[in-house]
Amino acid sequence: MQGYILNIIAAAGISIIISIAMGPFMIPFLKQLKVGQNIREEGPSSHYSKAGTPTMGGIIIITAVMVASFLMAGASAEALSAVLVMLAFGAVGFWDDYIKVVLKRSLGLRAREKLGLQLLIGVLFGLLLLFYFDRGTAVIVPFTGQLINLGVFYIPFLVIVVMSTANGVNLTDGLDGLAAGVTFFVAFIFILVSLMTSHYNLAIFCGALAGACLGFLVFNRHPARVFMGDTGSMALGGAVAAVAAITRSELALVIIGGVYVIETLSVILQVISYQTFGRRIFRMAPLHHHFELIGWSETRVVRNFWLVSMIFVLIGILSFQGIGRL
């Protein structure tokens, strides 16, 4: 166990160093490519000054996680599968970003294209878990220490979890440092979950993921010098969902990733309310924009959402008390 903990710390450190080292080179490179962020006209006016800030910085996060994971976890099948899911979702996000900022098609991938690709990745990942890892179809029920067997419903359930998480992180990525900070807390707590469930090499991957988020914050905190784009947010969502699935903690992810859930629900409720009653519940969705429009500064919103995320992850880890390897 002690050796794995040292490897986790090393993976996090390597990931931080790579992220910080890549920034001074990647940010000017992205500027040269003119892959600047487009700002929606209907968004908060305070965001107009962000137009042109380099996006697709998620490449920094992906590279750092990959290198740190391979160096410290080696050829671990669990860590490799999490990396592959992260890469697959990152590729979807990269394609979306490319269409938006290079081809100048503001909406990026069509919804059916994006969801179709996410669905395919989710199904393939589910088949990998069932037939290569022989994972079974049971998931941990939080706070009970018990398993519930989903049987034939597991893969559809997994697909929903993976797609929801990827899109939840994507919706959360709307303010400087918000998604990276929240995902740092989520990844850190999944280090503990992986250790508690004896998935030691996966804990190393989580350490690399946490380190990459922390290193990226050096450039992404307010005022951001680079945005992660869909490249980064989709990759982070895929990575988190993969870890949750391998550790059988998909249900606990609803708690641990509570900020993602709140952000997603705010959009769903806003759409339902407007289409049904012609009224908006929030001044703007996702929820972080609502707080901006009622007068909170961007940094205040981010700090408070980080605090809420810390509360969620602490509750989430408590739901694993008494759980061994499952």
Residue frames as qw, qx, qy, qz and C-alpha x, y, z in Angstrom:
[[0.000, 0.884, 0.468, 0.000, 0.00, 0.00, 0.00],
 [0.319, -0.776, 0.080, 0.538, 2.77, 2.45, 0.90],
 [0.405, -0.108, 0.588, 0.692, 4.37, 1.93, -2.51],
 [0.180, 0.622, 0.659, 0.382, 1.11, 2.76, -4.26],
 [0.164, -0.916, -0.279, 0.239, 0.64, 5.90, -2.19],
 [0.366, -0.560, 0.327, 0.667, 4.11, 7.08, -3.21],
 [0.318, 0.189, 0.700, 0.611, 3.24, 6.34, -6.84],
 [0.046, 0.819, 0.566, 0.086, 0.01, 8.33, -6.51],
 [0.248, -0.859, -0.015, 0.448, 1.91, 11.30, -5.11],
 [0.390, -0.299, 0.542, 0.681, 4.51, 10.96, -7.86],
 [0.273, 0.476, 0.717, 0.431, 1.81, 10.77, -10.56],
 [0.044, -0.921, -0.372, 0.105, 0.17, 13.91, -9.21],
 [0.339, -0.728, 0.208, 0.558, 3.51, 15.71, -9.06],
 [0.395, -0.025, 0.657, 0.642, 4.50, 14.69, -12.59],
 [0.182, 0.677, 0.662, 0.267, 1.10, 15.74, -13.89],
 [0.149, -0.922, -0.181, 0.308, 1.34, 19.14, -12.20],
 [0.379, -0.533, 0.405, 0.639, 4.84, 19.72, -13.60],
 [0.349, 0.223, 0.716, 0.562, 3.83, 18.73, -17.14],
 [0.089, 0.829, 0.546, 0.075, 0.74, 20.95, -17.05],
 [0.207, -0.897, 0.002, 0.391, 2.68, 23.97, -15.81],
 [0.424, -0.365, 0.543, 0.627, 5.57, 23.31, -18.22],
 [0.358, 0.400, 0.719, 0.441, 3.26, 23.00, -21.25],
 [0.065, 0.856, 0.433, -0.274, 1.38, 26.24, -20.59],
 [0.105, -0.754, 0.210, 0.613, 4.04, 28.74, -21.75],
 [0.159, -0.197, 0.761, 0.597, 4.43, 26.85, -25.00],
 [0.158, 0.440, 0.869, 0.163, 0.87, 25.73, -25.68],
 [0.090, 0.787, 0.412, -0.451, -0.87, 29.07, -25.02],
 [0.057, 0.635, -0.336, -0.693, 1.19, 31.04, -27.62],
 [0.125, -0.036, 0.891, 0.435, 0.81, 28.11, -30.03],
 [0.157, 0.593, 0.786, -0.072, -2.98, 28.18, -29.69],
 [0.085, 0.789, 0.112, -0.598, -2.91, 31.95, -30.18],
 [0.051, -0.411, 0.630, 0.656, -0.95, 31.47, -33.40],
 [0.092, 0.239, 0.924, 0.284, -3.55, 29.01, -34.60],
 [0.293, -0.120, -0.069, -0.946, -6.20, 31.64, -33.76],
 [0.447, -0.353, -0.812, -0.130, -8.34, 29.18, -31.86],
 [0.061, -0.145, 0.395, -0.905, -9.91, 31.86, -29.69],
 [0.072, 0.401, 0.851, -0.332, -13.06, 31.41, -27.61],
 [0.155, -0.418, -0.448, -0.775, -16.33, 32.65, -29.09],
 [0.054, 0.181, 0.638, -0.747, -18.58, 34.39, -26.57],
 [0.023, 0.572, 0.787, 0.231, -22.35, 34.05, -26.89],
 [0.037, -0.420, -0.095, -0.902, -24.18, 37.36, -27.24],
 [0.612, -0.573, -0.320, -0.441, -26.85, 36.21, -24.79],
 [0.727, -0.207, -0.484, 0.440, -24.25, 35.49, -22.11],
 [0.385, -0.814, -0.203, 0.385, -23.22, 37.81, -19.26],
 [0.364, 0.917, -0.058, 0.153, -21.74, 41.05, -20.61],
 [0.414, -0.791, 0.447, 0.065, -18.72, 40.63, -18.32],
 [0.810, -0.063, 0.534, 0.235, -17.64, 37.72, -20.51],
 [0.595, 0.800, 0.078, 0.011, -17.26, 39.79, -23.68],
 [0.042, -0.873, 0.485, 0.042, -13.69, 40.65, -22.72],
 [0.668, -0.292, 0.681, 0.066, -12.84, 36.93, -22.85],
 [0.791, 0.588, 0.130, -0.113, -13.43, 36.74, -26.59],
 [0.538, 0.735, -0.398, 0.111, -10.34, 35.48, -28.35],
 [0.451, -0.593, 0.643, -0.178, -8.81, 33.80, -25.29],
 [0.363, 0.320, -0.843, -0.235, -7.19, 30.57, -26.54],
 [0.836, -0.152, 0.258, -0.459, -9.34, 27.48, -26.08],
 [0.915, 0.234, -0.327, -0.022, -8.71, 23.75, -26.59],
 [0.030, -0.680, 0.634, -0.369, -6.31, 23.93, -23.62],
 [0.898, -0.225, 0.242, -0.289, -7.68, 20.56, -22.56],
 [0.812, 0.440, -0.352, 0.155, -4.81, 19.15, -24.62],
 [0.062, 0.612, -0.605, 0.506, -2.58, 20.16, -21.69],
 [0.673, -0.310, 0.455, -0.494, -4.69, 18.20, -19.22],
 [0.967, 0.192, -0.012, -0.170, -4.94, 15.11, -21.43],
 [0.617, 0.563, -0.476, 0.274, -1.19, 15.04, -22.12],
 [0.146, -0.560, 0.618, -0.533, -0.30, 15.43, -18.44],
 [0.809, -0.177, 0.366, -0.424, -2.66, 12.65, -17.33],
 [0.925, 0.338, -0.165, -0.056, -1.50, 10.27, -20.06],
 [0.468, 0.584, -0.555, 0.364, 2.21, 10.72, -19.38],
 [0.297, -0.479, 0.606, -0.562, 1.91, 10.57, -15.59],
 [0.889, -0.063, 0.228, -0.392, -0.37, 7.51, -15.73],
 [0.887, 0.376, -0.264, 0.048, 1.90, 5.57, -18.06],
 [0.280, 0.605, -0.595, 0.449, 5.02, 6.43, -16.06],
 [0.276, -0.361, 0.656, -0.603, 3.57, 5.47, -12.68],
 [0.790, 0.037, 0.412, -0.452, 0.87, 2.87, -13.46],
 [0.230, -0.288, 0.855, 0.365, 2.65, 1.24, -16.38],
 [0.295, -0.020, -0.756, -0.585, 0.55, -1.16, -18.43],
 [0.230, 0.209, 0.775, -0.550, -2.24, -1.43, -15.85],
 [0.034, 0.395, 0.796, 0.458, -5.40, -2.44, -17.70],
 [0.128, -0.777, -0.570, 0.235, -7.61, -0.37, -15.39],
 [0.174, -0.673, 0.056, 0.717, -5.56, 2.81, -15.75],
 [0.163, -0.088, 0.660, 0.728, -5.22, 2.25, -19.50],
 [0.034, 0.563, 0.789, 0.245, -8.97, 1.82, -19.94],
 [0.124, -0.829, -0.350, 0.419, -9.62, 5.07, -18.04],
 [0.204, -0.483, 0.352, 0.776, -7.06, 6.83, -20.24],
 [0.146, 0.178, 0.786, 0.574, -8.74, 5.46, -23.38],
 [0.016, -0.752, -0.659, 0.008, -12.19, 6.66, -22.29],
 [0.189, -0.768, -0.061, 0.609, -10.69, 10.07, -21.48],
 [0.210, -0.268, 0.565, 0.752, -9.04, 10.18, -24.91],
 [0.129, 0.425, 0.816, 0.370, -12.21, 9.12, -26.70],
 [0.056, -0.860, -0.482, 0.158, -14.32, 11.83, -25.08],
 [0.259, -0.660, 0.167, 0.685, -11.48, 14.32, -25.52],
 [0.258, 0.021, 0.689, 0.677, -11.47, 13.51, -29.23],
 [0.052, 0.702, 0.686, 0.186, -15.21, 14.24, -29.46],
 [0.200, -0.871, -0.207, 0.398, -14.63, 17.52, -27.66],
 [0.343, -0.402, 0.418, 0.739, -11.66, 18.37, -29.88],
 [0.214, 0.344, 0.730, 0.550, -13.77, 17.81, -32.98],
 [0.076, -0.844, -0.529, 0.037, -16.50, 20.01, -31.52],
 [0.297, -0.761, 0.044, 0.575, -13.98, 22.76, -30.68],
 [0.371, -0.125, 0.576, 0.718, -12.38, 22.51, -34.12],
 [0.148, 0.592, 0.686, 0.396, -15.72, 23.03, -35.85],
 [0.177, -0.900, -0.366, 0.157, -16.54, 26.01, -33.62],
 [0.292, -0.832, 0.139, 0.451, -13.25, 27.91, -33.56],
 [0.346, -0.288, 0.630, 0.633, -11.53, 26.84, -36.79],
 [0.153, 0.357, 0.774, 0.499, -14.41, 26.19, -39.16],
 [0.124, 0.012, 0.127, -0.984, -16.39, 29.02, -37.49],
 [0.493, -0.383, -0.635, -0.455, -19.59, 26.99, -37.12],
 [0.217, -0.520, 0.390, -0.728, -20.69, 28.47, -33.79],
 [0.823, -0.290, 0.143, -0.467, -22.75, 25.50, -32.55],
 [0.211, -0.472, 0.856, 0.007, -20.02, 22.93, -33.24],
 [0.064, -0.044, -0.979, -0.190, -21.08, 19.33, -33.65],
 [0.564, -0.297, -0.325, -0.699, -24.79, 18.78, -34.13],
 [0.579, -0.386, 0.493, -0.522, -26.49, 17.40, -31.04],
 [0.969, 0.081, 0.079, -0.219, -27.27, 14.07, -32.66],
 [0.690, 0.527, -0.434, 0.243, -23.66, 13.71, -33.80],
 [0.028, -0.563, 0.619, -0.547, -22.22, 14.48, -30.37],
 [0.716, -0.241, 0.428, -0.496, -24.70, 12.29, -28.50],
 [0.944, 0.264, -0.139, -0.145, -24.27, 9.48, -31.02],
 [0.525, 0.526, -0.570, 0.350, -20.51, 9.43, -30.52],
 [0.278, -0.450, 0.603, -0.597, -20.91, 9.57, -26.74],
 [0.887, -0.047, 0.176, -0.424, -23.40, 6.70, -26.91],
 [0.855, 0.376, -0.354, 0.052, -20.98, 4.60, -28.94],
 [0.236, 0.528, -0.650, 0.493, -18.12, 5.22, -26.49],
 [0.542, -0.335, 0.473, -0.609, -20.35, 4.36, -23.55],
 [0.956, 0.086, 0.003, -0.280, -21.52, 1.08, -25.10],
 [0.724, 0.450, -0.471, 0.227, -17.98, 0.04, -26.05],
 [0.019, -0.508, 0.633, -0.584, -16.72, 0.87, -22.56],
 [0.753, -0.214, 0.320, -0.534, -19.56, -1.14, -21.02],
 [0.953, 0.225, -0.186, -0.084, -18.71, -4.16, -23.17],
 [0.441, 0.543, -0.585, 0.410, -15.04, -3.80, -22.17],
 [0.346, -0.442, 0.561, -0.608, -15.97, -3.83, -18.49],
 [0.870, -0.065, 0.226, -0.434, -18.24, -6.85, -18.80],
 [0.962, 0.267, -0.048, -0.012, -16.22, -9.08, -21.12],
 [0.565, 0.539, -0.449, 0.435, -12.59, -8.09, -20.52],
 [0.067, -0.457, 0.578, -0.673, -12.59, -7.05, -16.87],
 [0.480, -0.309, -0.820, -0.047, -15.42, -9.43, -15.96],
 [0.059, -0.246, 0.343, -0.905, -16.73, -6.62, -13.80],
 [0.041, -0.451, -0.869, 0.200, -20.26, -7.94, -13.52],
 [0.066, -0.568, -0.428, -0.700, -23.36, -5.76, -13.46],
 [0.479, -0.692, -0.494, 0.220, -23.57, -4.81, -9.78],
 [0.178, 0.634, -0.119, 0.743, -23.13, -1.28, -8.42],
 [0.312, -0.154, -0.649, 0.677, -22.54, -0.03, -4.89],
 [0.251, -0.795, -0.451, -0.320, -25.52, 1.48, -3.11],
 [0.182, 0.513, -0.363, 0.756, -24.17, 4.47, -1.16],
 [0.365, -0.455, 0.416, -0.698, -24.31, 4.40, 2.66],
 [0.913, -0.152, 0.055, -0.376, -25.35, 0.74, 2.72],
 [0.261, -0.521, 0.807, 0.096, -22.19, -1.17, 1.81],
 [0.696, 0.235, 0.669, -0.114, -24.44, -3.33, -0.35],
 [0.058, -0.185, 0.667, 0.720, -24.51, -4.12, -4.05],
 [0.645, 0.453, 0.379, -0.485, -27.48, -4.00, -6.40],
 [0.416, -0.043, 0.768, 0.486, -27.33, -6.13, -9.54],
 [0.387, 0.519, -0.019, -0.762, -28.66, -4.31, -12.60],
 [0.695, 0.217, 0.682, 0.075, -28.39, -7.29, -14.92],
 [0.503, 0.447, 0.527, 0.519, -29.27, -6.50, -18.53],
 [0.027, 0.962, 0.250, 0.102, -29.94, -2.89, -17.57],
 [0.602, -0.575, 0.078, 0.549, -26.33, -2.24, -16.62],
 [0.474, 0.099, 0.383, 0.787, -25.00, -1.11, -19.99],
 [0.012, 0.756, 0.414, 0.506, -27.91, 1.31, -20.62],
 [0.495, -0.840, -0.171, 0.142, -27.39, 2.59, -17.08],
 [0.638, -0.341, 0.193, 0.663, -23.64, 2.98, -17.67],
 [0.353, 0.434, 0.419, 0.715, -24.23, 4.84, -20.94],
 [0.197, -0.884, -0.321, -0.276, -26.49, 7.31, -19.13],
 [0.614, -0.706, -0.012, 0.353, -23.87, 7.80, -16.40],
 [0.606, -0.089, 0.308, 0.728, -21.01, 8.33, -18.85],
 [0.208, 0.577, 0.427, 0.664, -22.94, 10.69, -21.13],
 [0.329, -0.886, -0.300, -0.128, -24.43, 12.63, -18.23],
 [0.632, -0.600, 0.040, 0.489, -21.06, 13.10, -16.56],
 [0.512, 0.107, 0.349, 0.778, -19.30, 14.24, -19.73],
 [0.032, 0.668, 0.403, 0.625, -22.03, 16.75, -20.51],
 [0.491, -0.821, -0.281, 0.079, -22.30, 17.79, -16.85],
 [0.590, -0.413, 0.109, 0.685, -18.63, 18.75, -16.75],
 [0.327, 0.343, 0.436, 0.765, -19.07, 20.50, -20.08],
 [0.191, -0.821, -0.395, -0.364, -21.91, 22.61, -18.65],
 [0.597, -0.716, -0.145, 0.330, -19.87, 23.36, -15.52],
 [0.581, -0.110, 0.213, 0.778, -17.02, 24.73, -17.63],
 [0.183, 0.824, 0.407, 0.349, -18.41, 28.25, -17.95],
 [0.229, -0.963, 0.108, -0.090, -16.26, 30.33, -15.58],
 [0.378, 0.669, -0.580, 0.269, -12.52, 30.70, -15.10],
 [0.064, 0.368, -0.835, 0.405, -11.26, 27.77, -13.05],
 [0.706, -0.160, 0.242, -0.646, -14.69, 26.36, -12.23],
 [0.952, 0.130, -0.188, -0.202, -14.61, 22.97, -13.97],
 [0.582, 0.425, -0.596, 0.354, -10.90, 22.39, -13.31],
 [0.161, -0.411, 0.591, -0.675, -11.31, 23.20, -9.61],
 [0.809, -0.119, 0.202, -0.540, -14.41, 21.09, -9.10],
 [0.922, 0.237, -0.298, -0.062, -12.87, 18.15, -10.97],
 [0.271, 0.506, -0.678, 0.458, -9.73, 18.42, -8.85],
 [0.474, -0.289, 0.560, -0.615, -11.85, 17.75, -5.74],
 [0.917, 0.124, 0.025, -0.379, -13.73, 14.93, -7.50],
 [0.744, 0.432, -0.495, 0.122, -10.51, 13.29, -8.73],
 [0.018, 0.494, -0.688, 0.532, -8.89, 13.62, -5.30],
 [0.667, -0.186, 0.467, -0.549, -11.77, 11.88, -3.58],
 [0.933, 0.254, -0.130, -0.220, -11.72, 9.12, -6.19],
 [0.345, 0.518, -0.730, 0.281, -8.12, 8.44, -5.17],
 [0.345, -0.253, 0.707, -0.563, -9.56, 7.45, -1.79],
 [0.845, 0.159, 0.157, -0.485, -12.45, 5.52, -3.34],
 [0.750, 0.457, -0.474, -0.063, -10.03, 3.57, -5.55],
 [0.147, 0.426, -0.794, 0.408, -7.84, 2.75, -2.56],
 [0.550, -0.128, 0.546, -0.618, -10.83, 1.72, -0.45],
 [0.892, 0.264, 0.131, -0.344, -11.99, -0.65, -3.19],
 [0.704, -0.329, 0.552, 0.303, -8.44, -1.96, -3.84],
 [0.675, 0.659, 0.229, 0.239, -8.12, -0.50, -7.33],
 [0.534, -0.630, 0.087, 0.557, -4.61, 0.74, -6.67],
 [0.426, 0.041, 0.456, 0.780, -3.46, 1.49, -10.22],
 [0.032, 0.743, 0.525, 0.413, -6.68, 3.36, -10.85],
 [0.399, -0.845, -0.191, 0.299, -5.84, 5.50, -7.81],
 [0.492, -0.290, 0.304, 0.762, -2.62, 6.45, -9.61],
 [0.196, 0.472, 0.566, 0.647, -4.68, 7.56, -12.62],
 [0.233, -0.873, -0.421, -0.085, -6.86, 9.65, -10.29],
 [0.508, -0.637, 0.024, 0.580, -3.73, 11.23, -8.82],
 [0.380, 0.032, 0.456, 0.804, -2.58, 12.16, -12.30],
 [0.005, 0.681, 0.583, 0.443, -6.04, 13.57, -13.07],
 [0.370, -0.862, -0.277, 0.207, -6.09, 15.68, -9.90],
 [0.514, -0.441, 0.199, 0.709, -2.56, 16.93, -10.59],
 [0.305, 0.300, 0.536, 0.728, -3.41, 17.91, -14.16],
 [0.129, -0.834, -0.479, -0.240, -6.41, 19.93, -12.99],
 [0.477, -0.779, -0.095, 0.396, -4.32, 21.67, -10.36],
 [0.486, -0.211, 0.358, 0.769, -1.55, 22.49, -12.82],
 [0.195, 0.524, 0.579, 0.593, -4.02, 23.73, -15.40],
 [0.234, -0.876, -0.411, 0.091, -5.50, 26.12, -12.84],
 [0.465, -0.429, 0.097, 0.768, -2.24, 28.08, -12.94],
 [0.105, -0.019, 0.470, 0.876, -3.34, 29.32, -16.37],
 [0.198, -0.465, -0.738, -0.448, -7.10, 28.87, -16.12],
 [0.247, -0.604, -0.560, 0.510, -7.81, 30.75, -12.88],
 [0.163, 0.922, 0.330, 0.121, -9.32, 34.22, -13.21],
 [0.616, 0.593, -0.053, -0.516, -8.41, 36.00, -15.42],
 [0.878, 0.041, 0.459, 0.128, -7.92, 32.89, -17.53],
 [0.007, 0.637, -0.543, -0.547, -5.11, 32.82, -20.07],
 [0.280, 0.130, -0.853, -0.420, -6.48, 29.66, -21.65],
 [0.756, -0.062, 0.226, -0.611, -9.74, 27.71, -21.60],
 [0.446, -0.169, 0.878, 0.048, -9.96, 23.92, -21.63],
 [0.464, 0.218, -0.483, -0.710, -12.73, 23.95, -24.23],
 [0.916, -0.020, 0.008, -0.400, -14.88, 20.93, -24.96],
 [0.656, 0.410, -0.612, 0.165, -11.59, 19.09, -25.54],
 [0.121, 0.307, -0.729, 0.599, -10.87, 19.32, -21.83],
 [0.546, -0.138, 0.376, -0.736, -14.33, 19.23, -20.30],
 [0.895, 0.125, -0.231, -0.360, -15.41, 16.16, -22.27],
 [0.600, 0.328, -0.682, 0.258, -12.14, 14.41, -21.44],
 [0.107, -0.280, 0.659, -0.690, -12.51, 15.17, -17.73],
 [0.735, -0.046, 0.170, -0.655, -16.11, 13.95, -17.73],
 [0.863, 0.221, -0.426, -0.158, -15.15, 10.74, -19.49],
 [0.382, 0.361, -0.728, 0.441, -12.27, 10.16, -17.08],
 [0.344, -0.223, 0.549, -0.728, -14.41, 10.67, -13.97],
 [0.844, 0.057, -0.005, -0.533, -17.18, 8.43, -15.31],
 [0.741, 0.310, -0.595, 0.024, -14.67, 5.70, -16.19],
 [0.134, 0.304, -0.753, 0.568, -13.24, 5.69, -12.66],
 [0.572, -0.106, 0.369, -0.724, -16.73, 5.58, -11.16],
 [0.877, 0.163, -0.238, -0.383, -17.68, 2.62, -13.35],
 [0.605, 0.324, -0.696, 0.209, -14.53, 0.60, -12.63],
 [0.040, 0.178, -0.726, 0.663, -14.96, 1.12, -8.88],
 [0.221, -0.468, -0.846, -0.128, -18.71, 0.33, -9.09],
 [0.154, -0.461, -0.447, 0.751, -19.45, 3.77, -7.64],
 [0.065, 0.377, 0.525, 0.760, -21.73, 5.12, -10.36],
 [0.331, -0.765, -0.527, -0.168, -24.51, 5.87, -7.87],
 [0.518, -0.627, -0.175, 0.555, -22.11, 7.61, -5.50],
 [0.385, 0.130, 0.296, 0.865, -20.95, 9.76, -8.41],
 [0.120, -0.755, -0.475, -0.435, -24.29, 11.57, -8.15],
 [0.511, -0.826, -0.161, 0.176, -23.13, 12.78, -4.74],
 [0.635, -0.336, 0.197, 0.667, -19.41, 13.19, -5.41],
 [0.252, 0.170, 0.432, 0.849, -20.11, 15.05, -8.64],
 [0.027, 0.688, 0.645, -0.333, -22.96, 17.00, -7.07],
 [0.027, 0.614, -0.096, -0.783, -21.93, 20.28, -8.72],
 [0.024, 0.080, -0.769, -0.634, -22.15, 18.64, -12.16],
 [0.025, -0.474, -0.880, -0.023, -25.61, 17.38, -11.24],
 [0.001, -0.713, -0.387, 0.585, -26.81, 20.79, -10.05],
 [0.024, 0.458, -0.376, -0.805, -25.50, 22.52, -13.16],
 [0.054, -0.093, -0.871, -0.480, -27.19, 19.96, -15.42],
 [0.033, -0.581, -0.793, 0.183, -30.48, 20.08, -13.52],
 [0.019, 0.619, 0.152, -0.770, -30.53, 23.88, -13.73],
 [0.121, 0.248, -0.586, -0.762, -30.42, 23.65, -17.53],
 [0.113, -0.279, -0.927, -0.221, -33.07, 20.92, -17.68],
 [0.048, -0.630, -0.642, 0.434, -35.43, 22.80, -15.35],
 [0.036, 0.512, -0.099, -0.852, -34.89, 26.05, -17.24],
 [0.142, 0.070, -0.737, -0.657, -35.77, 24.45, -20.57],
 [0.132, -0.422, -0.896, -0.023, -38.83, 22.62, -19.18],
 [0.047, -0.625, -0.464, 0.626, -40.13, 25.73, -17.43],
 [0.087, 0.440, -0.254, -0.857, -39.66, 27.98, -20.44],
 [0.183, -0.007, -0.804, -0.565, -41.17, 25.55, -22.93],
 [0.192, -0.449, -0.871, 0.057, -44.09, 24.65, -20.66],
 [0.167, -0.780, -0.490, 0.351, -44.92, 27.92, -18.92],
 [0.369, 0.782, 0.136, 0.484, -43.01, 30.50, -20.94],
 [0.337, -0.906, 0.182, -0.180, -41.09, 31.51, -17.79],
 [0.594, 0.423, -0.574, 0.374, -37.49, 31.12, -16.73],
 [0.751, -0.578, -0.290, 0.134, -36.65, 29.82, -13.26],
 [0.610, -0.439, 0.070, 0.656, -33.15, 31.27, -13.34],
 [0.162, 0.847, -0.108, -0.495, -31.89, 34.46, -14.90],
 [0.554, 0.595, -0.538, -0.223, -29.63, 32.26, -16.99],
 [0.912, -0.234, 0.336, -0.014, -28.59, 28.62, -17.03],
 [0.684, -0.202, -0.655, 0.249, -26.31, 26.85, -16.20],
 [0.483, -0.785, -0.375, 0.097, -26.67, 27.91, -12.59],
 [0.569, -0.312, -0.046, 0.759, -23.29, 29.65, -12.28],
 [0.160, 0.333, 0.321, 0.872, -24.45, 32.31, -14.76],
 [0.355, -0.755, -0.491, -0.251, -27.55, 32.98, -12.64],
 [0.580, -0.650, -0.210, 0.444, -25.37, 34.03, -9.73],
 [0.415, -0.002, 0.208, 0.886, -23.31, 36.25, -12.01],
 [0.040, -0.505, -0.460, -0.729, -26.44, 38.01, -13.21],
 [0.460, -0.791, -0.397, -0.075, -27.67, 38.68, -9.66],
 [0.062, -0.953, 0.188, -0.227, -24.46, 40.56, -8.96],
 [0.812, -0.467, 0.275, 0.216, -21.90, 38.03, -7.73],
 [0.135, 0.766, -0.558, -0.290, -18.38, 38.45, -9.08],
 [0.820, 0.309, -0.460, -0.144, -16.99, 35.59, -11.14],
 [0.317, 0.359, -0.774, 0.413, -14.40, 34.75, -8.50],
 [0.445, -0.179, 0.544, -0.689, -17.08, 34.69, -5.79],
 [0.876, 0.143, -0.082, -0.454, -19.19, 32.26, -7.81],
 [0.703, 0.365, -0.604, 0.086, -16.22, 29.99, -8.43],
 [0.039, 0.355, -0.742, 0.567, -15.09, 30.01, -4.79],
 [0.619, -0.084, 0.412, -0.663, -18.59, 29.16, -3.58],
 [0.894, 0.234, -0.225, -0.308, -19.03, 26.38, -6.12],
 [0.480, 0.397, -0.731, 0.278, -15.66, 24.96, -5.07],
 [0.258, -0.259, 0.661, -0.655, -16.86, 25.03, -1.46],
 [0.817, 0.076, 0.138, -0.555, -20.09, 23.25, -2.41],
 [0.784, 0.358, -0.502, -0.076, -18.06, 20.66, -4.33],
 [0.168, 0.386, -0.782, 0.459, -15.90, 20.05, -1.25],
 [0.555, -0.114, 0.505, -0.651, -19.04, 19.40, 0.79],
 [0.875, 0.239, -0.128, -0.401, -20.38, 16.99, -1.82],
 [0.640, 0.399, -0.649, 0.100, -17.16, 14.98, -2.07],
 [0.089, -0.323, 0.755, -0.563, -16.90, 14.71, 1.71],
 [0.740, 0.030, 0.332, -0.584, -20.46, 13.38, 1.88],
 [0.813, 0.388, -0.354, -0.252, -19.63, 11.08, -1.02],
 [0.389, 0.404, -0.788, 0.254, -16.61, 9.52, 0.64],
 [0.391, -0.201, 0.652, -0.617, -18.63, 8.93, 3.82],
 [0.842, 0.160, 0.012, -0.515, -21.02, 6.82, 1.75],
 [0.720, 0.382, -0.580, -0.006, -18.19, 4.27, 1.28],
 [0.326, -0.532, 0.656, -0.425, -17.65, 3.45, 4.94],
 [0.705, -0.135, 0.651, -0.246, -17.20, -0.27, 5.47],
 [0.838, 0.514, 0.006, -0.182, -16.71, -1.12, 1.80],
 [0.561, -0.439, 0.600, 0.364, -13.86, -3.38, 0.77],
 [0.034, 0.283, -0.711, -0.643, -12.90, -4.68, -2.66],
 [0.630, 0.372, 0.526, -0.433, -16.04, -5.30, -4.69]]
